[in-house]
């Protein structure tokens, strides 16, 4: 019965006008990695918008061993990269409804109660915790810890760097 009613209803011109003005949502994708920051825009079908990408490489000569990265410089580089992308694609900025972020899966940054970094970011190349990671493997069941926490005993695993 509802189908019969709906078939006979014609949308008003105002509704049709509003629907025709709707533009598809855009996805802003960010990749924050050891070597730099990349940003790109994707359409409603998940296709990268041609030319809508920016890549800013980190000055690796200023990070001789990749062990620690400065949190402030990472945030600044992310901001600059997004600004550059949106400056090129100003017309799409208001259509960004989704954001995806891929970042350092192996680390984190400690922050205080107001969001100020209290630690550096330890990268995948930080090997200072290798001895402690080995010690953790000897003392605990790594498989059980991994199942419970998602963490493996890797030199960049925080307890390996900040225990002992």
Backbone as JSON Lines, residues from 0, in Angstrom:
{"i":0,"aa":"X","n":[0.82,-1.19,0.0],"ca":[0.0,0.0,0.0],"c":[0.87,1.26,0.0]}
{"i":1,"aa":"X","n":[1.94,1.25,0.79],"ca":[2.82,2.41,0.84],"c":[3.44,2.67,-0.53]}
{"i":2,"aa":"X","n":[3.77,1.59,-1.27],"ca":[4.32,1.76,-2.61],"c":[3.36,2.52,-3.52]}
{"i":3,"aa":"X","n":[2.08,2.24,-3.4],"ca":[1.08,2.93,-4.23],"c":[1.06,4.42,-3.91]}
{"i":4,"aa":"X","n":[1.16,4.75,-2.64],"ca":[1.13,6.16,-2.23],"c":[2.38,6.88,-2.74]}
{"i":5,"aa":"X","n":[3.53,6.25,-2.6],"ca":[4.79,6.89,-3.0],"c":[4.85,7.11,-4.5]}
{"i":6,"aa":"X","n":[4.34,6.17,-5.29],"ca":[4.35,6.3,-6.74],"c":[3.6,7.55,-7.17]}
{"i":7,"aa":"X","n":[2.55,7.89,-6.46],"ca":[1.72,9.02,-6.84],"c":[2.24,10.36,-6.32]}
{"i":8,"aa":"X","n":[3.27,10.35,-5.47],"ca":[3.79,11.6,-4.91],"c":[4.89,12.13,-5.82]}
{"i":9,"aa":"X","n":[4.76,13.36,-6.22],"ca":[5.78,14.02,-7.02],"c":[6.56,14.97,-6.12]}
{"i":10,"aa":"X","n":[7.89,14.91,-6.14],"ca":[8.65,15.84,-5.3],"c":[8.48,17.27,-5.79]}
{"i":11,"aa":"X","n":[8.48,18.19,-4.85],"ca":[8.35,19.6,-5.21],"c":[9.61,20.06,-5.92]}
{"i":12,"aa":"X","n":[9.52,21.15,-6.66],"ca":[10.68,21.69,-7.37],"c":[11.79,22.08,-6.4]}
{"i":13,"aa":"X","n":[11.43,22.52,-5.19],"ca":[12.45,22.92,-4.21],"c":[13.27,21.71,-3.78]}
{"i":14,"aa":"X","n":[12.63,20.55,-3.61],"ca":[13.35,19.34,-3.21],"c":[14.26,18.89,-4.34]}
{"i":15,"aa":"X","n":[13.76,18.88,-5.57],"ca":[14.57,18.47,-6.72],"c":[15.77,19.4,-6.86]}
{"i":16,"aa":"X","n":[15.55,20.7,-6.68],"ca":[16.63,21.68,-6.79],"c":[17.7,21.42,-5.73]}
{"i":17,"aa":"X","n":[17.27,21.14,-4.5],"ca":[18.22,20.89,-3.41],"c":[19.01,19.62,-3.68]}
{"i":18,"aa":"X","n":[18.36,18.59,-4.17],"ca":[19.03,17.33,-4.45],"c":[20.05,17.5,-5.58]}
{"i":19,"aa":"X","n":[19.71,18.26,-6.6],"ca":[20.62,18.42,-7.73],"c":[21.85,19.24,-7.37]}
{"i":20,"aa":"X","n":[21.78,20.03,-6.29],"ca":[22.91,20.84,-5.86],"c":[23.88,20.07,-4.95]}
{"i":21,"aa":"X","n":[23.48,18.9,-4.47],"ca":[24.33,18.12,-3.57],"c":[25.52,17.59,-4.36]}
{"i":22,"aa":"X","n":[26.7,17.82,-3.83],"ca":[27.91,17.32,-4.47],"c":[28.45,16.17,-3.65]}
{"i":23,"aa":"X","n":[29.05,15.2,-4.3],"ca":[29.54,14.03,-3.58],"c":[30.61,14.38,-2.54]}
{"i":24,"aa":"X","n":[30.65,13.58,-1.5],"ca":[31.63,13.77,-0.44],"c":[33.03,13.43,-0.95]}
{"i":25,"aa":"X","n":[34.0,14.06,-0.32],"ca":[35.41,13.83,-0.63],"c":[36.09,13.25,0.61]}
{"i":26,"aa":"X","n":[37.03,12.35,0.39],"ca":[37.84,11.77,1.47],"c":[39.23,12.39,1.43]}
{"i":27,"aa":"X","n":[39.7,12.89,2.56],"ca":[41.08,13.35,2.71],"c":[41.85,12.22,3.36]}
{"i":28,"aa":"X","n":[42.89,11.76,2.69],"ca":[43.71,10.67,3.2],"c":[45.09,11.21,3.56]}
{"i":29,"aa":"X","n":[45.56,10.85,4.76],"ca":[46.88,11.27,5.23],"c":[47.73,10.05,5.54]}
{"i":30,"aa":"X","n":[48.97,10.1,5.13],"ca":[49.94,9.06,5.46],"c":[51.12,9.77,6.11]}
{"i":31,"aa":"X","n":[51.28,9.56,7.42],"ca":[52.37,10.18,8.17],"c":[53.37,9.08,8.49]}
{"i":32,"aa":"X","n":[54.52,9.16,7.85],"ca":[55.51,8.1,8.02],"c":[56.88,8.63,8.38]}
{"i":33,"aa":"X","n":[57.81,7.72,8.48],"ca":[59.18,8.07,8.84],"c":[59.8,9.01,7.83]}
{"i":34,"aa":"X","n":[59.55,8.76,6.55],"ca":[60.21,9.55,5.51],"c":[59.48,10.83,5.14]}
{"i":35,"aa":"X","n":[58.24,11.0,5.6],"ca":[57.52,12.22,5.27],"c":[56.03,12.08,5.45]}
{"i":36,"aa":"X","n":[55.31,13.05,4.88],"ca":[53.85,13.11,4.98],"c":[53.28,13.2,3.58]}
{"i":37,"aa":"X","n":[52.25,12.41,3.33],"ca":[51.54,12.44,2.06],"c":[50.06,12.67,2.33]}
{"i":38,"aa":"X","n":[49.44,13.44,1.43],"ca":[48.0,13.69,1.53],"c":[47.4,13.57,0.14]}
{"i":39,"aa":"X","n":[46.18,13.05,0.08],"ca":[45.5,12.89,-1.21],"c":[44.0,12.99,-0.99]}
{"i":40,"aa":"X","n":[43.3,13.32,-2.07],"ca":[41.84,13.39,-2.04],"c":[41.27,12.26,-2.89]}
{"i":41,"aa":"X","n":[40.18,11.67,-2.4],"ca":[39.51,10.58,-3.09],"c":[38.04,10.92,-3.29]}
{"i":42,"aa":"X","n":[37.47,10.45,-4.4],"ca":[36.06,10.73,-4.67],"c":[35.15,9.73,-3.95]}
{"i":43,"aa":"X","n":[33.85,9.85,-4.19],"ca":[32.87,9.02,-3.49],"c":[32.96,7.55,-3.85]}
{"i":44,"aa":"X","n":[33.71,7.21,-4.9],"ca":[33.88,5.81,-5.29],"c":[35.24,5.26,-4.83]}
{"i":45,"aa":"X","n":[35.98,6.05,-4.07],"ca":[37.27,5.62,-3.56],"c":[38.4,5.77,-4.56]}
{"i":46,"aa":"X","n":[38.16,6.51,-5.63],"ca":[39.2,6.73,-6.64],"c":[39.96,8.0,-6.29]}
{"i":47,"aa":"X","n":[41.29,7.92,-6.39],"ca":[42.1,9.1,-6.13],"c":[41.79,10.16,-7.2]}
{"i":48,"aa":"X","n":[41.56,11.37,-6.76],"ca":[41.27,12.47,-7.68],"c":[42.58,12.85,-8.37]}
{"i":49,"aa":"X","n":[42.55,12.84,-9.68],"ca":[43.75,13.08,-10.47],"c":[44.43,14.39,-10.07]}
{"i":50,"aa":"X","n":[45.7,14.29,-9.74],"ca":[46.48,15.47,-9.39],"c":[46.29,15.97,-7.97]}
{"i":51,"aa":"X","n":[45.37,15.38,-7.23],"ca":[45.05,15.86,-5.87],"c":[45.87,15.12,-4.83]}
{"i":52,"aa":"X","n":[47.2,15.28,-4.94],"ca":[48.06,14.69,-3.95],"c":[49.27,15.59,-3.7]}
{"i":53,"aa":"X","n":[49.74,15.55,-2.47],"ca":[50.92,16.32,-2.07],"c":[51.79,15.39,-1.25]}
{"i":54,"aa":"X","n":[53.09,15.46,-1.49],"ca":[54.03,14.65,-0.72],"c":[55.15,15.56,-0.24]}
{"i":55,"aa":"X","n":[55.36,15.59,1.05],"ca":[56.44,16.37,1.65],"c":[57.39,15.42,2.36]}
{"i":56,"aa":"X","n":[58.57,15.32,1.83],"ca":[59.57,14.42,2.42],"c":[60.22,15.08,3.62]}
{"i":57,"aa":"X","n":[60.54,14.29,4.59],"ca":[61.24,14.76,5.78],"c":[62.72,14.86,5.44]}
{"i":58,"aa":"X","n":[63.39,15.83,6.0],"ca":[64.83,15.98,5.8],"c":[65.52,14.9,6.62]}
{"i":59,"aa":"X","n":[65.82,13.8,5.97],"ca":[66.38,12.66,6.69],"c":[67.81,12.89,7.15]}
{"i":60,"aa":"X","n":[68.48,13.87,6.57],"ca":[69.84,14.15,7.04],"c":[69.83,14.74,8.44]}
{"i":61,"aa":"X","n":[68.69,15.29,8.85],"ca":[68.6,15.85,10.21],"c":[68.22,14.77,11.22]}
{"i":62,"aa":"X","n":[67.94,13.55,10.75],"ca":[67.59,12.43,11.61],"c":[68.58,11.31,11.29]}
{"i":63,"aa":"X","n":[69.79,11.37,11.83],"ca":[70.84,10.45,11.4],"c":[70.55,8.98,11.64]}
{"i":64,"aa":"X","n":[69.84,8.63,12.69],"ca":[69.63,7.21,12.96],"c":[68.15,6.81,12.96]}
{"i":65,"aa":"X","n":[67.28,7.69,12.63],"ca":[65.83,7.44,12.61],"c":[65.27,7.02,13.96]}
{"i":66,"aa":"X","n":[66.06,7.06,15.0],"ca":[65.61,6.56,16.29],"c":[64.51,7.41,16.89]}
{"i":67,"aa":"X","n":[64.65,8.71,16.83],"ca":[63.65,9.6,17.42],"c":[63.27,10.67,16.41]}
{"i":68,"aa":"X","n":[61.99,10.99,16.38],"ca":[61.5,12.08,15.55],"c":[60.81,13.09,16.47]}
{"i":69,"aa":"X","n":[60.95,14.36,16.14],"ca":[60.38,15.42,16.95],"c":[58.88,15.57,16.69]}
{"i":70,"aa":"X","n":[58.09,15.46,17.74],"ca":[56.63,15.52,17.62],"c":[56.17,16.84,17.01]}
{"i":71,"aa":"X","n":[56.75,17.95,17.44],"ca":[56.34,19.26,16.92],"c":[56.58,19.38,15.42]}
{"i":72,"aa":"X","n":[57.72,18.89,14.95],"ca":[58.01,19.0,13.52],"c":[57.08,18.1,12.71]}
{"i":73,"aa":"X","n":[56.69,16.96,13.27],"ca":[55.75,16.07,12.57],"c":[54.4,16.76,12.42]}
{"i":74,"aa":"X","n":[53.9,17.35,13.5],"ca":[52.6,18.05,13.44],"c":[52.66,19.21,12.45]}
{"i":75,"aa":"X","n":[53.75,19.95,12.48],"ca":[53.92,21.08,11.54],"c":[53.93,20.59,10.11]}
{"i":76,"aa":"X","n":[54.62,19.49,9.84],"ca":[54.67,18.97,8.48],"c":[53.3,18.47,8.01]}
{"i":77,"aa":"X","n":[52.53,17.87,8.9],"ca":[51.17,17.45,8.55],"c":[50.33,18.68,8.18]}
{"i":78,"aa":"X","n":[50.42,19.73,8.99],"ca":[49.64,20.95,8.73],"c":[50.02,21.58,7.39]}
{"i":79,"aa":"X","n":[51.3,21.67,7.13],"ca":[51.77,22.26,5.86],"c":[51.28,21.43,4.68]}
{"i":80,"aa":"X","n":[51.36,20.12,4.79],"ca":[50.94,19.24,3.7],"c":[49.45,19.39,3.41]}
{"i":81,"aa":"X","n":[48.63,19.41,4.45],"ca":[47.18,19.6,4.25],"c":[46.92,20.96,3.63]}
{"i":82,"aa":"X","n":[47.57,22.0,4.15],"ca":[47.37,23.35,3.6],"c":[47.74,23.41,2.12]}
{"i":83,"aa":"X","n":[48.85,22.78,1.73],"ca":[49.26,22.77,0.32],"c":[48.22,22.07,-0.56]}
{"i":84,"aa":"X","n":[47.72,20.95,-0.08],"ca":[46.72,20.21,-0.85],"c":[45.45,21.02,-1.02]}
{"i":85,"aa":"X","n":[44.97,21.6,0.08],"ca":[43.71,22.35,0.01],"c":[43.87,23.66,-0.77]}
{"i":86,"aa":"X","n":[45.06,24.24,-0.79],"ca":[45.29,25.44,-1.59],"c":[45.14,25.12,-3.08]}
{"i":87,"aa":"X","n":[45.53,23.94,-3.48],"ca":[45.4,23.51,-4.88],"c":[43.96,23.14,-5.22]}
{"i":88,"aa":"X","n":[43.23,22.64,-4.24],"ca":[41.88,22.13,-4.48],"c":[40.87,22.81,-3.57]}
{"i":89,"aa":"X","n":[40.9,24.13,-3.58],"ca":[40.05,24.94,-2.71],"c":[38.57,24.58,-2.88]}
{"i":90,"aa":"X","n":[38.13,24.31,-4.1],"ca":[36.72,24.04,-4.35],"c":[36.24,22.74,-3.71]}
{"i":91,"aa":"X","n":[37.14,21.82,-3.42],"ca":[36.73,20.55,-2.81],"c":[36.8,20.58,-1.29]}
{"i":92,"aa":"X","n":[37.47,21.57,-0.72],"ca":[37.7,21.6,0.73],"c":[36.4,21.51,1.52]}
{"i":93,"aa":"X","n":[35.35,22.17,1.06],"ca":[34.08,22.15,1.8],"c":[33.36,20.82,1.65]}
{"i":94,"aa":"X","n":[33.79,20.0,0.71],"ca":[33.14,18.7,0.51],"c":[33.84,17.57,1.25]}
{"i":95,"aa":"X","n":[34.93,17.87,1.94],"ca":[35.62,16.82,2.7],"c":[34.75,16.44,3.89]}
{"i":96,"aa":"X","n":[34.28,15.21,3.86],"ca":[33.44,14.71,4.95],"c":[34.09,13.54,5.68]}
{"i":97,"aa":"X","n":[35.13,13.0,5.09],"ca":[35.8,11.84,5.65],"c":[37.3,12.08,5.68]}
{"i":98,"aa":"X","n":[37.95,11.57,6.72],"ca":[39.4,11.66,6.83],"c":[39.92,10.3,7.24]}
{"i":99,"aa":"X","n":[40.94,9.83,6.54],"ca":[41.6,8.58,6.94],"c":[43.06,8.92,7.23]}
{"i":100,"aa":"X","n":[43.6,8.26,8.23],"ca":[44.98,8.53,8.62],"c":[45.72,7.22,8.81]}
{"i":101,"aa":"X","n":[46.87,7.15,8.18],"ca":[47.79,6.03,8.38],"c":[49.04,6.64,8.97]}
{"i":102,"aa":"X","n":[49.48,6.1,10.08],"ca":[50.63,6.7,10.74],"c":[51.49,5.64,11.39]}
{"i":103,"aa":"X","n":[52.45,6.05,12.13],"ca":[53.42,5.18,12.77],"c":[52.72,4.08,13.58]}
{"i":104,"aa":"X","n":[52.59,2.91,13.02],"ca":[51.91,1.82,13.71],"c":[52.72,1.28,14.87]}
{"i":105,"aa":"X","n":[53.99,1.56,14.86],"ca":[54.9,0.94,15.81],"c":[55.25,1.85,16.97]}
{"i":106,"aa":"X","n":[54.64,3.01,17.05],"ca":[55.04,3.92,18.1],"c":[53.88,4.81,18.51]}
{"i":107,"aa":"X","n":[54.16,5.66,19.44],"ca":[53.21,6.65,19.9],"c":[53.96,7.77,20.56]}
{"i":108,"aa":"X","n":[53.25,8.84,20.84],"ca":[53.86,10.0,21.48],"c":[53.12,10.24,22.79]}
{"i":109,"aa":"X","n":[53.86,10.35,23.87],"ca":[53.25,10.7,25.14],"c":[52.87,12.18,25.13]}
{"i":110,"aa":"X","n":[51.7,12.5,25.64],"ca":[51.26,13.9,25.72],"c":[50.76,14.19,27.13]}
{"i":111,"aa":"X","n":[50.84,15.46,27.51],"ca":[50.35,15.84,28.83],"c":[48.86,16.2,28.75]}
{"i":112,"aa":"X","n":[48.3,16.72,29.82],"ca":[46.86,16.96,29.9],"c":[46.37,18.04,28.93]}
{"i":113,"aa":"X","n":[47.26,18.85,28.38],"ca":[46.84,19.86,27.41],"c":[47.3,19.51,26.0]}
{"i":114,"aa":"X","n":[47.79,18.3,25.81],"ca":[48.18,17.83,24.48],"c":[49.59,18.16,24.07]}
{"i":115,"aa":"X","n":[50.42,18.6,25.0],"ca":[51.81,18.92,24.7],"c":[52.66,17.65,24.73]}
{"i":116,"aa":"X","n":[53.45,17.41,23.69],"ca":[54.27,16.18,23.67],"c":[55.24,16.12,24.85]}
{"i":117,"aa":"X","n":[55.29,14.98,25.48],"ca":[56.22,14.78,26.6],"c":[57.32,13.79,26.25]}
{"i":118,"aa":"X","n":[57.21,13.17,25.09],"ca":[58.23,12.22,24.65],"c":[58.48,12.44,23.16]}
{"i":119,"aa":"X","n":[59.62,11.97,22.67],"ca":[59.81,11.96,21.21],"c":[59.04,10.78,20.64]}
{"i":120,"aa":"X","n":[58.94,10.75,19.33],"ca":[58.37,9.58,18.68],"c":[59.53,8.63,18.4]}
{"i":121,"aa":"X","n":[59.44,7.44,18.93],"ca":[60.46,6.42,18.67],"c":[60.1,5.72,17.37]}
{"i":122,"aa":"X","n":[61.01,5.71,16.43],"ca":[60.7,5.11,15.14],"c":[61.03,3.62,15.12]}
{"i":123,"aa":"X","n":[60.71,2.98,14.02],"ca":[60.98,1.56,13.82],"c":[62.47,1.24,13.9]}
{"i":124,"aa":"X","n":[63.29,2.24,13.66],"ca":[64.74,2.01,13.63],"c":[65.41,2.18,14.98]}
{"i":125,"aa":"X","n":[64.65,2.48,16.0],"ca":[65.24,2.65,17.33],"c":[65.58,1.26,17.89]}
{"i":126,"aa":"X","n":[66.85,1.0,18.09],"ca":[67.28,-0.32,18.56],"c":[67.77,-0.3,20.0]}
{"i":127,"aa":"X","n":[67.59,0.81,20.68],"ca":[68.06,0.88,22.06],"c":[67.4,-0.16,22.96]}
{"i":128,"aa":"X","n":[66.19,-0.58,22.61],"ca":[65.48,-1.54,23.44],"c":[65.7,-2.99,23.06]}
{"i":129,"aa":"X","n":[66.66,-3.29,22.17],"ca":[66.87,-4.67,21.71],"c":[67.18,-5.62,22.87]}
{"i":130,"aa":"X","n":[68.04,-5.2,23.78],"ca":[68.41,-6.06,24.91],"c":[67.18,-6.31,25.79]}
{"i":131,"aa":"X","n":[66.41,-5.26,26.05],"ca":[65.23,-5.43,26.91],"c":[64.15,-6.25,26.21]}
{"i":132,"aa":"X","n":[64.01,-6.1,24.89],"ca":[63.02,-6.91,24.16],"c":[63.37,-8.38,24.31]}
{"i":133,"aa":"X","n":[64.65,-8.69,24.23],"ca":[65.1,-10.08,24.43],"c":[64.79,-10.53,25.85]}
{"i":134,"aa":"X","n":[65.04,-9.67,26.82],"ca":[64.76,-9.96,28.22],"c":[63.25,-10.2,28.42]}
{"i":135,"aa":"X","n":[62.42,-9.4,27.8],"ca":[60.97,-9.59,27.92],"c":[60.55,-10.94,27.36]}
{"i":136,"aa":"X","n":[61.14,-11.35,26.23],"ca":[60.84,-12.66,25.64],"c":[61.19,-13.8,26.59]}
{"i":137,"aa":"X","n":[62.27,-13.61,27.33],"ca":[62.7,-14.65,28.27],"c":[61.79,-14.71,29.49]}
{"i":138,"aa":"X","n":[61.22,-13.6,29.89],"ca":[60.42,-13.53,31.11],"c":[58.92,-13.73,30.9]}
{"i":139,"aa":"X","n":[58.42,-13.42,29.69],"ca":[56.98,-13.46,29.44],"c":[56.68,-14.25,28.17]}
{"i":140,"aa":"X","n":[55.43,-14.65,28.04],"ca":[54.95,-15.35,26.85],"c":[54.57,-14.28,25.81]}
{"i":141,"aa":"X","n":[55.44,-14.08,24.82],"ca":[55.19,-13.02,23.84],"c":[53.88,-13.24,23.09]}
{"i":142,"aa":"X","n":[53.56,-14.48,22.78],"ca":[52.31,-14.76,22.06],"c":[51.11,-14.32,22.9]}
{"i":143,"aa":"X","n":[51.12,-14.63,24.18],"ca":[50.02,-14.24,25.07],"c":[49.92,-12.71,25.16]}
{"i":144,"aa":"X","n":[51.05,-12.05,25.33],"ca":[51.05,-10.58,25.4],"c":[50.54,-9.99,24.09]}
{"i":145,"aa":"X","n":[50.99,-10.53,22.97],"ca":[50.54,-10.05,21.66],"c":[49.04,-10.25,21.49]}
{"i":146,"aa":"X","n":[48.54,-11.41,21.9],"ca":[47.1,-11.68,21.79],"c":[46.27,-10.7,22.61]}
{"i":147,"aa":"X","n":[46.8,-10.33,23.77],"ca":[46.07,-9.45,24.69],"c":[46.21,-7.97,24.32]}
{"i":148,"aa":"X","n":[47.4,-7.57,23.82],"ca":[47.66,-6.14,23.63],"c":[47.88,-5.73,22.18]}
{"i":149,"aa":"X","n":[48.19,-6.69,21.3],"ca":[48.53,-6.36,19.92],"c":[49.98,-5.98,19.75]}
{"i":150,"aa":"X","n":[50.77,-6.05,20.82],"ca":[52.18,-5.65,20.79],"c":[53.1,-6.86,20.78]}
{"i":151,"aa":"X","n":[54.13,-6.78,19.96],"ca":[55.2,-7.77,19.95],"c":[56.4,-7.18,20.67]}
{"i":152,"aa":"X","n":[57.3,-8.02,21.11],"ca":[58.5,-7.55,21.8],"c":[59.55,-7.15,20.77]}
{"i":153,"aa":"X","n":[59.42,-5.97,20.27],"ca":[60.32,-5.39,19.28],"c":[61.13,-4.31,19.98]}
{"i":154,"aa":"X","n":[62.33,-4.01,19.51],"ca":[63.11,-2.95,20.16],"c":[62.37,-1.61,20.27]}
{"i":155,"aa":"X","n":[61.42,-1.34,19.35],"ca":[60.68,-0.07,19.45],"c":[59.43,-0.2,20.33]}
{"i":156,"aa":"X","n":[59.17,-1.4,20.87],"ca":[58.07,-1.61,21.81],"c":[58.37,-0.81,23.07]}
{"i":157,"aa":"X","n":[57.46,0.05,23.47],"ca":[57.75,0.99,24.56],"c":[58.23,0.33,25.85]}
{"i":158,"aa":"X","n":[57.63,-0.74,26.3],"ca":[58.18,-1.34,27.54],"c":[59.63,-1.78,27.37]}
{"i":159,"aa":"X","n":[60.03,-2.14,26.15],"ca":[61.43,-2.51,25.93],"c":[62.35,-1.3,26.04]}
{"i":160,"aa":"X","n":[61.85,-0.14,25.78],"ca":[62.66,1.07,25.85],"c":[62.61,1.74,27.23]}
{"i":161,"aa":"X","n":[61.54,1.54,27.95],"ca":[61.37,2.27,29.19],"c":[61.32,1.37,30.42]}
{"i":162,"aa":"X","n":[61.68,0.1,30.26],"ca":[61.79,-0.82,31.41],"c":[63.26,-1.14,31.6]}
{"i":163,"aa":"X","n":[63.64,-1.28,32.82],"ca":[65.0,-1.74,33.09],"c":[65.97,-0.65,32.9]}
